[in-house]
Amino acid sequence: MKNEKTIKSLLEAIGGIDNVKNFENCATRLRIILKDNALVDKEKAENVPGSKGYFFNTGQHQFIFGTGKVNEVFQDFKEYTSLDASDFKGDVYANMNLGQKIVRTLADILIPLIPALVTTGLLMGVRGLLLELGVEFGSTGLSIFQMLTDTAFAFLPVLITYSATKKFGGNPIIGIVVGLMMVAPQLPNAWVVAGGGAEPLYVSLIGLSIPLVGYQGSIIPAILAGLLVSKIEKKLRTFVPQMIDLVVTPFFTLTITIFLMLFILGPVTHQLEVAVTDFIIVLIEAPLGIGYIIYGALQQLVVITGLHHSLSIIELQLLADTGKNVLNPLGTASMAGQFGAAIAAAMLMTNKLKKSNALSSTTSTLFGITEPLLFGVNLRSTRIFVSGMAGGALGGLVTYILGLKATGMGITFIPGLLLYTGSSASLIQYIIVIAVAFITGFVLVKVQSRKIASDINQ
């Protein structure tokens, strides 16, 4: 077994096989839930051979091995222990507070959609690049490109309602139909209404005049619709006879859900969504780039808490409302600052093995995955992490000065270059932001090299 030494050391650190309750792996980490957390030897856990870092969060003991390597370790762990991983998410939710459960639920709904939305963003970049190079398109060519780039966001409520219905245990097909009804052509397009090109439909209900528009680009109403589909369907199945269940349950599930969404819950949640988005934009675009600076500094701190997946809902809403995503370059700036600090810190390490592990843990950052870098290097010294934050802050300021925004989401750092190919100026500005953040983090660690070296070489 290739990773036997690693597995034995890991099990010794967590209290043995009998203390393992459940386990799984993500892109970079082996995540383990234990029966008794008191049996963990933290010092041993932080020094497991092959592991680039260890931390405990939301009831999970997480060992960072990096992309690719973690899959090998997971399979060897499973084979060595003869344990079966099952219902890991159920065990994770049991260890979470209400806020953590909400964030995790949002992540479970939105993350499956990211590949489609990333592809759409890349296609926008390709279209922009071709236009920048002077390629001429006829009306047919532009229409086809518009179909490729606009469809996912025009039907975003359909995708989200499907994913939410599936997440909450309802019939995803009914979720799709409800989502389609929310963006049906019979309803005035929300974007056209917002632009003054159309008027809402007004319906009188119990003496009230309710404006009806489509839900193009809406996220929170779509999630609520998926929840309603699931809850109503499950409730109906508790008393509807099986012989008529196939007809009665879908009929009432769909009609009740769409009625509530169109006339009651939809308008309320949509206004809430608009208010929240406007508030976030106001914070980010505070005078003198203060919001950009704060976000660039703190974004990787959010990653440490595991709450960063919830930021996807803000990015989606920004793209749906404005077609631009300012959080993407700011997130990349935050990563670049920590990356520069980590490289400088690794160069200060005197132990060759530790230096090699530190440098290897930074490579995934180039592709937008920073957990190995954060837990394997930067969090070993507050000075390193704060230096990275300063780099992110300055990168955020440069982003503000340049007015840089992405055309998509889901990819950062090197892959994120594809979101800025709409113009050579945007591409150069993106590289400048990365360079400024990286150099700042790197230099600040070098300036403190004596004190940082004493911290990390103990």
Backbone torsions as a table, in degrees:
resi	resn	phi	psi	omega
1	MET	NA	125.8	-171.9
2	LYS	-63.5	-38.5	-174.1
3	ASN	-109.8	28.2	-175.7
4	GLU	-61.0	-42.1	180.0
5	LYS	-61.3	-41.7	179.3
6	THR	-63.9	-44.8	-177.7
7	ILE	-64.0	-44.9	-179.6
8	LYS	-61.8	-44.5	179.9
9	SER	-64.7	-40.4	-179.8
10	LEU	-64.3	-45.3	-179.9
11	LEU	-64.4	-36.8	177.3
12	GLU	-63.5	-35.2	-178.3
13	ALA	-73.5	-28.8	-174.4
14	ILE	-102.9	6.0	175.3
15	GLY	97.1	17.1	174.0
16	GLY	90.4	170.3	-178.1
17	ILE	-59.1	-40.6	-175.5
18	ASP	-65.1	-15.8	-179.1
19	ASN	-91.6	-4.3	-178.4
20	VAL	-83.2	123.4	177.9
21	LYS	-96.7	-41.5	-179.5
22	ASN	-162.9	162.7	180.0
23	PHE	-161.6	155.5	173.2
24	GLU	-161.7	175.9	175.7
25	ASN	-127.5	152.2	172.1
26	CYS	-112.8	-156.3	-175.2
27	ALA	-63.9	-30.4	-174.5
28	THR	-131.7	-13.8	-168.8
29	ARG	-125.9	144.2	166.7
30	LEU	-90.9	120.9	-173.8
31	ARG	-112.3	125.1	-173.2
32	ILE	-126.3	133.2	172.8
33	ILE	-106.0	129.8	-175.6
34	LEU	-107.8	159.1	175.7
35	LYS	-75.2	-37.0	-178.8
36	ASP	-137.0	105.2	-177.8
37	ASN	-68.5	-19.1	-178.1
38	ALA	-69.0	-17.0	-178.0
39	LEU	-82.1	-4.4	-177.3
40	VAL	-75.9	132.8	172.8
41	ASP	-98.4	102.2	-172.9
42	LYS	-61.8	-39.1	-179.2
43	GLU	-62.6	-42.3	177.8
44	LYS	-68.8	-37.3	-179.7
45	ALA	-62.7	-35.2	-178.8
46	GLU	-78.7	-7.2	-177.7
47	ASN	-125.7	29.8	175.9
48	VAL	-68.0	127.0	-179.5
49	PRO	-57.3	132.3	179.0
50	GLY	90.1	-18.9	179.4
51	SER	-84.1	138.5	-179.2
52	LYS	-97.3	3.8	178.8
53	GLY	163.7	160.6	179.9
54	TYR	-141.2	140.7	170.8
55	PHE	-154.9	163.0	-178.5
56	PHE	-118.5	126.4	-178.0
57	ASN	-153.8	137.5	179.6
58	THR	46.6	44.8	176.1
59	GLY	77.1	8.5	-177.1
60	GLN	-117.2	133.1	173.3
61	HIS	-92.0	115.4	-169.1
62	GLN	-115.1	121.7	-179.9
63	PHE	-109.6	124.1	-174.2
64	ILE	-91.6	121.3	178.2
65	PHE	-118.8	-15.9	179.3
66	GLY	94.5	164.3	-178.1
67	THR	-63.8	141.5	-179.7
68	GLY	83.4	-58.8	-178.8
69	LYS	-60.5	-39.2	-177.2
70	VAL	-62.7	-31.5	178.5
71	ASN	-66.8	-39.4	176.7
72	GLU	-63.1	-46.8	-178.3
73	VAL	-63.4	-41.1	178.9
74	PHE	-59.4	-47.2	-178.8
75	GLN	-65.1	-41.3	178.3
76	ASP	-67.2	-37.2	177.7
77	PHE	-63.1	-43.7	179.9
78	LYS	-64.4	-42.4	-179.3
79	GLU	-69.7	-42.4	-176.8
80	TYR	-67.8	-40.3	-176.1
81	THR	-87.9	-17.8	-176.2
82	SER	59.3	28.8	178.5
83	LEU	-98.8	148.9	176.5
84	ASP	-106.9	130.9	176.6
85	ALA	-86.6	125.9	-179.6
86	SER	-148.5	142.9	178.8
87	ASP	47.4	47.0	179.7
88	PHE	-62.1	-41.3	-178.9
89	LYS	-61.3	-35.8	178.1
90	GLY	-62.5	-42.4	178.3
91	ASP	-68.2	-36.4	178.4
92	VAL	-63.5	-46.9	-179.0
93	TYR	-62.3	-33.3	-179.0
94	ALA	-64.5	-24.3	-178.4
95	ASN	-96.4	5.9	-175.7
96	MET	-103.4	151.6	170.3
97	ASN	-84.2	178.0	-174.1
98	LEU	-60.7	-44.9	-179.3
99	GLY	-61.3	-42.9	179.6
100	GLN	-66.0	-36.0	178.9
101	LYS	-65.9	-39.3	179.4
102	ILE	-64.2	-46.2	-179.3
103	VAL	-63.0	-43.9	-179.4
104	ARG	-65.0	-38.7	178.8
105	THR	-62.9	-45.5	177.2
106	LEU	-59.2	-41.6	179.5
107	ALA	-64.0	-42.9	-179.6
108	ASP	-63.0	-29.9	179.5
109	ILE	-79.7	-42.8	-171.1
110	LEU	-86.5	-34.7	-175.1
111	ILE	-59.4	-40.6	178.3
112	PRO	-61.1	-19.7	-178.3
113	LEU	-86.6	-15.5	-172.3
114	ILE	-59.4	-42.0	178.8
115	PRO	-54.7	-42.3	179.5
116	ALA	-66.4	-40.2	-178.4
117	LEU	-73.7	-33.9	175.1
118	VAL	-63.2	-44.6	179.3
119	THR	-59.3	-42.3	178.3
120	THR	-61.5	-43.6	178.7
121	GLY	-62.8	-40.1	178.2
122	LEU	-64.7	-39.3	178.0
123	LEU	-64.2	-36.5	174.4
124	MET	-61.5	-40.7	178.2
125	GLY	-64.8	-41.1	178.3
126	VAL	-62.5	-44.7	178.6
127	ARG	-60.3	-45.9	179.3
128	GLY	-62.6	-40.1	179.8
129	LEU	-64.0	-44.7	179.9
130	LEU	-62.6	-41.2	178.1
131	LEU	-66.4	-37.4	178.8
132	GLU	-64.6	-32.8	-179.8
133	LEU	-81.0	-2.0	176.2
134	GLY	90.9	11.8	178.2
135	VAL	-69.6	130.7	-179.0
136	GLU	-98.7	133.2	178.6
137	PHE	-114.4	141.0	170.8
138	GLY	-78.1	178.3	-179.2
139	SER	-61.3	-35.4	179.1
140	THR	-66.5	-44.8	-179.7
141	GLY	-62.4	-43.1	178.8
142	LEU	-66.2	-36.4	178.3
143	SER	-64.2	-40.5	179.1
144	ILE	-66.0	-42.8	178.4
145	PHE	-63.9	-38.7	178.2
146	GLN	-63.2	-38.8	176.1
147	MET	-61.4	-41.7	-178.4
148	LEU	-68.1	-37.3	-173.1
149	THR	-92.5	-22.3	-172.3
150	ASP	-103.4	-20.4	-171.8
151	THR	-60.9	-47.2	-175.7
152	ALA	-59.8	-39.3	-179.0
153	PHE	-80.5	-31.5	176.7
154	ALA	-65.3	-34.0	-179.4
155	PHE	-108.3	24.4	-179.9
156	LEU	-54.7	-42.9	177.9
157	PRO	-59.3	-30.6	177.9
158	VAL	-65.7	-46.9	180.0
159	LEU	-62.7	-43.9	-177.0
160	ILE	-70.2	-41.4	179.3
161	THR	-62.7	-40.5	176.2
162	TYR	-59.9	-51.0	-176.9
163	SER	-64.6	-40.0	179.9
164	ALA	-67.3	-42.6	179.3
165	THR	-61.5	-42.6	178.4
166	LYS	-63.7	-42.2	-179.8
167	LYS	-62.3	-41.7	-176.3
168	PHE	-86.5	1.7	173.0
169	GLY	90.0	18.8	177.8
170	GLY	-95.5	-174.6	178.7
171	ASN	-81.7	110.7	-176.1
172	PRO	-61.0	-28.8	-179.9
173	ILE	-66.4	-40.8	175.8
174	ILE	-64.6	-36.9	176.2
175	GLY	-59.6	-42.1	178.7
176	ILE	-62.2	-44.5	-178.8
177	VAL	-63.1	-42.7	177.5
178	VAL	-61.6	-43.7	178.0
179	GLY	-61.0	-40.2	177.9
180	LEU	-65.1	-38.5	177.7
181	MET	-64.0	-32.4	-178.9
182	MET	-70.4	-21.0	177.6
183	VAL	-119.5	22.8	-177.9
184	ALA	-59.9	144.5	-179.1
185	PRO	-64.5	-17.4	177.6
186	GLN	-69.2	-21.0	176.9
187	LEU	-92.6	138.3	177.3
188	PRO	-57.7	133.4	-179.2
189	ASN	-60.9	129.0	-176.0
190	ALA	-60.2	-39.1	-179.0
191	TRP	-68.5	-38.5	179.5
192	VAL	-67.6	-40.6	177.6
193	VAL	-62.6	-44.9	-179.7
194	ALA	-62.1	-30.9	179.6
195	GLY	-86.1	1.1	178.3
196	GLY	83.2	8.9	-177.9
197	GLY	-90.0	-2.5	179.3
198	ALA	-156.8	163.8	178.3
199	GLU	-111.6	147.3	175.7
200	PRO	-65.1	159.1	169.3
201	LEU	-84.3	134.8	180.0
202	TYR	-108.6	128.2	-179.3
203	VAL	-121.6	133.1	177.7
204	SER	-88.3	127.8	-179.9
205	LEU	-142.8	120.5	-177.5
206	ILE	44.8	45.5	176.7
207	GLY	82.7	1.0	179.8
208	LEU	-107.7	143.7	175.6
209	SER	-98.5	109.8	-173.8
210	ILE	-104.6	122.5	177.8
211	PRO	-78.6	133.4	179.0
212	LEU	-114.3	128.5	173.3
213	VAL	-137.2	166.2	175.5
214	GLY	-70.9	169.4	-177.0
215	TYR	-112.6	34.5	177.8
216	GLN	-55.3	128.0	178.0
217	GLY	78.8	1.1	-178.7
218	SER	-82.5	144.5	-176.6
219	ILE	-117.4	-55.3	-177.9
220	ILE	-60.8	-46.0	176.6
221	PRO	-58.7	-36.3	-180.0
222	ALA	-68.0	-40.2	177.0
223	ILE	-63.5	-43.3	178.7
224	LEU	-62.6	-39.4	178.4
225	ALA	-61.7	-42.8	177.2
226	GLY	-62.3	-39.0	177.3
227	LEU	-64.7	-43.3	179.3
228	LEU	-62.0	-45.8	178.4
229	VAL	-54.4	-46.8	-177.3
230	SER	-66.6	-46.6	-176.7
231	LYS	-67.1	-44.9	-178.7
232	ILE	-65.8	-42.9	179.9
233	GLU	-61.0	-46.0	-179.6
234	LYS	-64.0	-40.2	179.8
235	LYS	-65.0	-44.0	-179.7
236	LEU	-62.5	-35.8	-177.0
237	ARG	-69.9	-12.6	179.1
238	THR	-77.6	-17.8	-178.3
239	PHE	-137.2	-12.3	178.1
240	VAL	-74.6	127.5	178.9
241	PRO	-58.4	143.6	-175.4
242	GLN	-60.4	-32.8	-175.1
243	MET	-68.3	-20.4	177.8
244	ILE	-118.5	6.6	-177.4
245	ASP	-60.4	-39.7	-176.2
246	LEU	-59.7	-29.3	-178.4
247	VAL	-100.2	-48.5	-172.2
248	VAL	-68.8	-47.4	-175.3
249	THR	-62.4	-51.5	177.8
250	PRO	-61.7	-38.4	-178.1
251	PHE	-60.3	-52.5	-177.9
252	PHE	-72.7	-33.6	177.0
253	THR	-59.5	-48.6	-176.5
254	LEU	-69.2	-47.3	-175.7
255	THR	-68.9	-39.6	178.8
256	ILE	-66.4	-44.3	-178.5
257	THR	-61.8	-49.1	-175.9
258	ILE	-69.1	-31.9	176.1
259	PHE	-64.4	-48.4	179.8
260	LEU	-62.7	-39.2	-178.0
261	MET	-70.3	-41.5	-176.2
262	LEU	-74.4	-37.4	-169.9
263	PHE	-106.7	-21.3	-174.7
264	ILE	-127.0	-71.5	-171.2
265	LEU	-73.5	-37.0	-178.5
266	GLY	-58.2	-55.6	179.9
267	PRO	-58.4	-38.8	-178.9
268	VAL	-66.8	-50.0	-177.6
269	THR	-68.1	-31.7	178.7
270	HIS	-66.2	-41.7	177.1
271	GLN	-65.4	-38.0	176.1
272	LEU	-62.5	-43.1	179.4
273	GLU	-60.8	-45.5	179.0
274	VAL	-62.0	-42.6	-179.4
275	ALA	-63.8	-43.7	-179.6
276	VAL	-64.2	-46.0	-179.9
277	THR	-61.7	-44.6	179.1
278	ASP	-61.5	-39.1	179.7
279	PHE	-64.6	-43.1	-179.8
280	ILE	-64.8	-42.0	178.6
281	ILE	-62.6	-41.1	178.0
282	VAL	-61.0	-42.4	179.2
283	LEU	-64.1	-47.1	-177.5
284	ILE	-64.6	-40.2	-175.8
285	GLU	-98.0	36.8	174.4
286	ALA	-62.5	158.2	-176.7
287	PRO	-56.2	146.8	174.4
288	LEU	65.5	18.5	176.8
289	GLY	73.6	19.0	-177.4
290	ILE	-60.9	-41.8	179.8
291	GLY	-63.7	-40.9	178.1
292	TYR	-61.9	-43.1	-178.7
293	ILE	-63.3	-46.6	-178.7
294	ILE	-64.1	-45.2	-179.3
295	TYR	-64.1	-44.1	178.9
296	GLY	-60.5	-34.5	179.5
297	ALA	-74.4	-39.5	-168.2
298	LEU	-99.6	-9.6	-173.6
299	GLN	-58.1	-40.8	-179.9
300	GLN	-73.4	-20.7	172.5
301	LEU	-67.3	-36.3	175.8
302	VAL	-64.8	-37.1	178.1
303	VAL	-60.8	-40.0	-180.0
304	ILE	-60.3	-37.5	-179.1
305	THR	-76.8	-13.9	-177.7
306	GLY	83.4	6.8	-177.3
307	LEU	-91.6	1.8	-173.3
308	HIS	-65.7	-24.5	179.3
309	HIS	-63.3	-27.5	-179.5
310	SER	-68.6	-18.0	178.8
311	LEU	-67.7	-19.3	-179.9
312	SER	-59.5	-35.6	-178.0
313	ILE	-65.2	-33.7	177.9
314	ILE	-71.6	-42.7	178.8
315	GLU	-61.3	-43.9	178.2
316	LEU	-58.5	-44.0	-177.3
317	GLN	-68.5	-38.6	177.2
318	LEU	-62.0	-43.4	179.4
319	LEU	-66.0	-40.7	-179.5
320	ALA	-66.6	-36.6	-176.0
321	ASP	-85.0	-38.7	-171.8
322	THR	-120.3	-14.3	-176.2
323	GLY	78.5	1.3	-179.2
324	LYS	-130.2	152.8	-176.9
325	ASN	-132.3	101.2	-177.8
326	VAL	-78.0	-20.3	-178.5
327	LEU	-69.4	-24.6	-179.3
328	ASN	-64.1	-54.5	178.3
329	PRO	-65.3	-31.0	178.3
330	LEU	-68.1	-40.4	176.8
331	GLY	-63.5	-40.9	178.3
332	THR	-64.9	-39.8	177.4
333	ALA	-60.4	-42.4	179.2
334	SER	-62.4	-41.5	177.5
335	MET	-64.5	-44.3	-176.9
336	ALA	-63.0	-37.6	177.3
337	GLY	-61.6	-45.5	178.7
338	GLN	-67.9	-34.7	178.9
339	PHE	-63.3	-46.3	178.5
340	GLY	-61.5	-42.3	179.2
341	ALA	-64.4	-39.6	-178.6
342	ALA	-67.5	-41.9	179.0
343	ILE	-62.2	-44.2	179.0
344	ALA	-63.3	-40.3	-180.0
345	ALA	-66.3	-41.5	-180.0
346	ALA	-61.1	-36.3	179.9
347	MET	-68.8	-17.7	179.3
348	LEU	-87.8	-10.1	-177.0
349	MET	-75.5	132.8	-178.1
350	THR	-89.5	-27.2	178.4
351	ASN	-78.1	121.5	-174.7
352	LYS	-62.5	-38.2	-179.7
353	LEU	-67.3	-44.4	178.2
354	LYS	-63.0	-40.1	178.6
355	LYS	-63.8	-42.9	179.4
356	SER	-62.8	-44.3	179.2
357	ASN	-64.4	-39.1	-179.5
358	ALA	-65.0	-45.6	-179.9
359	LEU	-64.7	-40.0	-179.7
360	SER	-68.3	-29.9	-179.8
361	SER	-72.8	-15.5	-179.8
362	THR	-87.1	-18.2	-170.8
363	THR	-64.5	-35.3	-178.5
364	SER	-66.2	-18.9	177.8
365	THR	-61.7	-33.2	179.2
366	LEU	-59.5	-20.6	-179.6
367	PHE	-112.9	16.1	171.7
368	GLY	92.5	9.7	179.2
369	ILE	-113.8	111.9	-170.7
370	THR	-109.3	-6.5	-176.7
371	GLU	-56.3	-44.8	178.5
372	PRO	-58.6	-41.1	179.2
373	LEU	-65.2	-46.4	-175.7
374	LEU	-63.7	-52.0	-174.4
375	PHE	-83.8	-22.5	-179.1
376	GLY	-87.9	-25.0	-175.4
377	VAL	-130.4	-64.4	-165.3
378	ASN	-66.6	-33.3	-178.6
379	LEU	-81.2	0.0	176.0
380	ARG	-74.7	-17.3	177.8
381	SER	-146.6	128.0	178.8
382	THR	-58.6	-35.0	-178.9
383	ARG	-62.1	-38.4	179.6
384	ILE	-66.5	-48.0	-176.6
385	PHE	-64.8	-42.3	179.7
386	VAL	-65.5	-35.5	176.2
387	SER	-62.5	-41.6	176.6
388	GLY	-63.8	-38.4	177.0
389	MET	-62.4	-40.6	178.8
390	ALA	-63.4	-39.6	176.6
391	GLY	-61.6	-43.2	177.6
392	GLY	-64.1	-38.4	179.1
393	ALA	-63.1	-45.7	-179.9
394	LEU	-67.6	-37.3	175.1
395	GLY	-62.3	-35.9	176.6
396	GLY	-65.5	-39.6	178.1
397	LEU	-63.8	-41.8	178.8
398	VAL	-65.3	-38.1	176.5
399	THR	-59.1	-41.8	178.3
400	TYR	-64.8	-45.7	-178.2
401	ILE	-62.6	-39.7	-178.0
402	LEU	-82.1	-16.8	-177.4
403	GLY	67.6	34.0	-174.2
404	LEU	-79.9	133.4	176.8
405	LYS	-144.7	150.1	-178.8
406	ALA	-91.6	162.3	176.8
407	THR	-98.9	1.6	-178.6
408	GLY	-154.9	-158.8	-176.8
409	MET	-153.1	174.2	170.9
410	GLY	91.5	-17.2	177.8
411	ILE	-131.1	141.4	-177.0
412	THR	-135.4	178.4	177.9
413	PHE	53.0	-125.4	-175.3
414	ILE	-64.8	-50.3	176.8
415	PRO	-59.3	-29.2	-179.0
416	GLY	-64.5	-15.7	176.4
417	LEU	-54.2	-32.5	-177.0
418	LEU	-67.0	-18.0	179.4
419	LEU	-84.9	-1.2	-176.6
420	TYR	-123.7	18.3	-177.9
421	THR	-82.6	1.9	179.1
422	GLY	-62.5	-26.0	175.8
423	SER	-154.3	149.7	179.6
424	SER	-64.4	-30.6	179.2
425	ALA	-63.8	-45.4	179.6
426	SER	-62.5	-40.7	-179.6
427	LEU	-63.4	-44.9	179.1
428	ILE	-65.3	-41.0	179.4
429	GLN	-62.9	-40.7	178.4
430	TYR	-60.6	-43.7	179.3
431	ILE	-65.5	-38.4	178.3
432	ILE	-62.3	-43.7	178.9
433	VAL	-58.9	-46.8	179.3
434	ILE	-60.9	-46.2	-177.6
435	ALA	-62.5	-44.3	-179.3
436	VAL	-62.7	-46.3	-179.3
437	ALA	-64.7	-44.1	-179.0
438	PHE	-62.0	-51.1	-177.1
439	ILE	-62.0	-40.0	179.6
440	THR	-61.8	-49.7	178.6
441	GLY	-60.4	-42.1	-179.3
442	PHE	-63.4	-49.8	-176.4
443	VAL	-64.8	-40.8	-178.5
444	LEU	-64.3	-35.4	175.5
445	VAL	-68.9	-40.9	179.1
446	LYS	-61.9	-39.2	179.6
447	VAL	-62.3	-33.0	-178.9
448	GLN	-101.7	22.0	-170.1
449	SER	-54.9	-39.1	-176.4
450	ARG	-64.8	-47.4	-178.7
451	LYS	-70.9	-39.2	-179.8
452	ILE	-67.7	-41.3	178.7
453	ALA	-58.5	-39.3	179.5
454	SER	-67.3	-30.8	178.5
455	ASP	-71.6	-43.6	-171.5
456	ILE	-92.6	-8.9	-178.9
457	ASN	-107.1	12.8	179.2
458	GLN	-71.3	NA	NA
